[in-house]
């Protein structure tokens, strides 16, 4: 049974700052909340629209315990909900062909390019991140069908404009961090997409929600979350 958790983080604590700036450290904190860390691959993502009120979203296949995060990175003695954990199954039961949702996802769009080699020799392919918004959006749209959904055109009214996908990039970042002190840095080019999707293959789409999208899932990428569409966006 999958669970989606939302954890309130205090960005002024030293432990929180480490998690917010180092995805490897954040992944370790997420894994520490799982009863069987060897048996699952959680998905997680930062929600940082409000700089002073960041939240950590985590999707797990078993019920987690985030006490350590609240104590080290939250407001353990303050009022309010520090953690919200909900059963994900009711949402999965709503998925059907043609159903539309608003969505958000942070991804690591990449391409495979030949590595430099000796003259006359073929270099081994290496994975390189897309760096421009145009290439990142193209990467996403080209793969949407295999993920079980379609991004329909934006609802622009009778403007006569060409149809454009109901998709936008709300944040782009270059992340550089080390897994250990003095180690080789990991460099990621990530993008956060928001928009509207229409489910085309419910079974495939369910697997996409549970398994995530693209590479770098251990580093905060791939978690696709859904929300009801605003009434004005419905056809």
C-alpha positions as CSV (number, residue, x, y, z in Angstrom):
1,X,0.0,0.0,0.0
2,X,1.7,3.3,-1.1
3,X,1.8,6.4,1.1
4,X,2.4,10.0,0.2
5,X,4.0,12.1,3.0
6,X,4.4,15.9,3.3
7,X,7.0,16.9,5.9
8,X,7.4,20.5,7.2
9,X,11.0,21.6,7.3
10,X,12.6,24.4,9.3
11,X,15.1,25.9,6.9
12,X,17.0,27.8,9.6
13,X,18.3,24.6,11.3
14,X,21.8,23.5,10.3
15,X,20.6,19.9,9.5
16,X,17.9,21.3,7.3
17,X,20.3,23.4,5.3
18,X,22.4,20.4,4.6
19,X,19.4,18.4,3.2
20,X,18.2,21.4,1.1
21,X,21.6,21.8,-0.6
22,X,22.8,18.2,-0.9
23,X,20.4,15.6,-2.6
24,X,22.6,12.7,-1.4
25,X,22.1,13.8,2.2
26,X,18.4,14.3,1.6
27,X,18.1,10.8,0.1
28,X,19.8,9.3,3.2
29,X,17.3,11.1,5.5
30,X,14.4,9.7,3.4
31,X,15.7,6.2,3.6
32,X,16.2,6.5,7.3
33,X,12.4,6.8,7.7
34,X,11.6,3.4,6.0
35,X,11.1,0.2,7.9
36,X,12.7,-1.8,5.1
37,X,15.1,0.5,3.2
38,X,16.5,-2.4,1.2
39,X,13.1,-3.4,-0.1
40,X,11.9,-0.2,-1.8
41,X,13.0,2.8,-3.8
42,X,11.2,5.9,-2.4
43,X,10.5,8.9,-4.6
44,X,10.8,12.4,-3.1
45,X,10.8,16.0,-4.0
46,X,11.4,19.4,-2.4
47,X,8.5,22.0,-2.5
48,X,10.3,25.3,-2.0
49,X,7.8,27.9,-3.4
50,X,7.7,29.5,0.0
51,X,11.4,30.0,0.9
52,X,10.7,30.1,4.7
53,X,8.3,27.2,4.6
54,X,9.8,24.3,2.5
55,X,8.2,20.9,2.5
56,X,9.6,17.5,1.6
57,X,7.2,15.2,-0.3
58,X,7.9,11.5,-0.2
59,X,6.2,8.5,-1.8
60,X,6.8,5.2,-0.1
61,X,5.4,1.7,-0.6
62,X,5.1,1.1,3.2
63,X,4.1,3.3,6.1
64,X,7.1,5.5,7.1
65,X,8.2,7.1,10.3
66,X,9.5,10.7,10.0
67,X,10.2,11.4,13.7
68,X,13.9,11.8,13.0
69,X,13.2,14.5,10.4
70,X,10.8,16.4,12.7
71,X,13.3,16.3,15.6
72,X,16.4,17.3,13.5
73,X,14.9,19.4,10.7
74,X,11.5,20.7,11.8
75,X,9.7,22.4,14.7
76,X,9.2,19.5,17.1
77,X,7.7,21.7,19.9
78,X,5.7,24.0,17.7
79,X,1.9,23.9,17.0
80,X,0.5,22.6,13.7
81,X,0.9,19.5,11.6
82,X,4.6,18.6,11.2
83,X,3.9,15.5,9.0
84,X,0.9,14.5,6.9
85,X,0.9,11.0,5.6
86,X,-2.0,9.7,3.4
87,X,-2.9,6.4,1.8
88,X,-2.2,6.8,-2.0
89,X,-4.6,4.0,-3.0
90,X,-7.8,6.2,-3.2
91,X,-6.1,8.4,-5.8
92,X,-4.9,5.4,-7.8
93,X,-8.5,4.1,-8.0
94,X,-9.6,7.4,-9.7
95,X,-7.3,6.9,-12.7
96,X,-9.1,6.2,-15.9
97,X,-8.6,6.8,-19.6
98,X,-9.4,10.3,-20.6
99,X,-9.3,11.7,-17.0
100,X,-7.4,15.0,-16.7
101,X,-5.4,16.4,-13.8
102,X,-3.1,19.3,-13.0
103,X,0.4,17.9,-12.4
104,X,3.8,18.8,-11.1
105,X,7.1,16.9,-11.5
106,X,10.8,17.6,-11.1
107,X,12.9,15.7,-13.7
108,X,16.4,15.3,-14.9
109,X,16.2,15.4,-18.7
110,X,19.2,13.6,-20.2
111,X,20.6,12.3,-23.5
112,X,23.2,9.7,-24.4
113,X,26.2,11.1,-26.3
114,X,29.3,9.2,-27.5
115,X,32.2,9.7,-25.2
116,X,35.5,10.9,-26.7
117,X,37.7,8.0,-27.9
118,X,40.9,7.4,-29.8
119,X,40.9,8.1,-33.6
120,X,39.1,5.3,-35.4
121,X,37.6,4.0,-32.1
122,X,34.0,4.5,-31.0
123,X,33.8,6.0,-27.5
124,X,31.4,4.5,-24.9
125,X,28.1,6.5,-24.7
126,X,27.7,8.7,-21.6
127,X,24.7,10.4,-20.1
128,X,24.6,14.2,-20.3
129,X,21.9,16.5,-19.0
130,X,19.9,18.8,-21.3
131,X,20.7,22.3,-20.4
132,X,18.2,24.5,-22.3
133,X,14.5,24.9,-21.5
134,X,13.6,24.0,-25.1
135,X,15.5,20.7,-25.1
136,X,14.2,19.9,-21.6
137,X,10.5,20.4,-22.7
138,X,11.0,18.4,-25.9
139,X,12.5,15.5,-23.8
140,X,9.4,15.5,-21.6
141,X,6.8,15.7,-24.4
142,X,8.5,13.0,-26.5
143,X,8.2,10.6,-23.6
144,X,4.7,11.4,-22.2
145,X,2.9,8.7,-24.2
146,X,5.2,6.0,-22.9
147,X,4.4,7.2,-19.4
148,X,0.7,6.6,-20.1
149,X,-0.5,10.2,-20.6
150,X,-0.8,13.0,-23.1
151,X,-0.3,16.8,-22.5
152,X,-3.2,18.4,-24.3
153,X,-3.1,21.9,-25.8
154,X,-3.5,24.9,-23.5
155,X,-7.0,26.4,-23.4
156,X,-6.3,29.7,-25.0
157,X,-9.8,30.5,-26.2
158,X,-10.6,31.8,-29.6
159,X,-7.3,33.6,-30.1
160,X,-6.4,32.0,-33.4
161,X,-3.0,31.1,-32.0
162,X,-1.3,27.9,-32.8
163,X,-1.9,25.1,-30.3
164,X,0.8,24.8,-27.6
165,X,1.0,22.1,-24.9
166,X,-0.5,23.0,-21.6
167,X,3.0,22.7,-20.0
168,X,5.4,25.2,-18.4
169,X,8.8,25.0,-16.7
170,X,8.5,26.8,-13.3
171,X,12.1,26.2,-12.1
172,X,15.4,25.2,-13.6
173,X,18.6,24.4,-11.6
174,X,22.1,23.1,-12.0
175,X,22.9,21.0,-9.0
176,X,26.5,20.0,-8.0
177,X,27.2,18.0,-4.9
178,X,29.5,15.2,-3.6
179,X,28.4,11.9,-2.2
180,X,31.3,12.1,0.2
181,X,33.9,14.6,1.3
182,X,36.5,15.0,-1.4
183,X,34.6,12.8,-3.8
184,X,33.9,13.4,-7.5
185,X,31.0,15.9,-7.8
186,X,27.6,14.8,-9.2
187,X,26.2,17.4,-11.6
188,X,22.5,17.4,-12.5
189,X,20.5,19.8,-14.7
190,X,16.9,19.6,-13.4
191,X,13.6,21.2,-14.4
192,X,10.2,21.4,-12.6
193,X,7.2,21.1,-14.9
194,X,3.7,22.0,-14.2
195,X,0.7,21.7,-16.5
196,X,-2.3,19.5,-17.4
197,X,-2.3,15.9,-18.5
198,X,-4.8,13.5,-19.9
199,X,-4.5,9.8,-19.0
200,X,-4.3,7.5,-22.1
201,X,-3.2,4.2,-20.5
202,X,-4.3,3.9,-16.8
203,X,-2.2,0.8,-16.0
204,X,0.9,2.4,-17.5
205,X,0.2,5.7,-15.8
206,X,-0.3,4.0,-12.4
207,X,3.1,2.4,-12.8
208,X,4.6,5.9,-13.7
209,X,3.2,7.4,-10.5
210,X,4.6,4.6,-8.4
211,X,8.0,4.2,-10.1
212,X,8.7,7.8,-11.1
213,X,9.9,9.5,-14.3
214,X,13.4,9.7,-15.7
215,X,16.8,9.3,-14.0
216,X,18.2,10.7,-10.7
217,X,15.2,9.4,-8.7
218,X,17.5,9.0,-5.6
219,X,18.3,12.7,-5.9
220,X,14.8,14.2,-5.8
221,X,13.7,13.7,-9.4
222,X,10.8,11.7,-10.9
223,X,7.9,12.1,-8.4
224,X,4.8,13.0,-10.4
225,X,2.0,14.5,-8.3
226,X,-1.6,15.3,-9.3
227,X,-4.2,17.8,-8.3
228,X,-7.8,18.4,-9.4
229,X,-8.0,20.9,-12.3
230,X,-9.4,24.4,-11.5
231,X,-13.0,24.7,-12.7
232,X,-12.0,27.2,-15.3
233,X,-9.5,24.7,-16.9
234,X,-12.1,22.0,-17.5
235,X,-13.4,21.4,-20.9
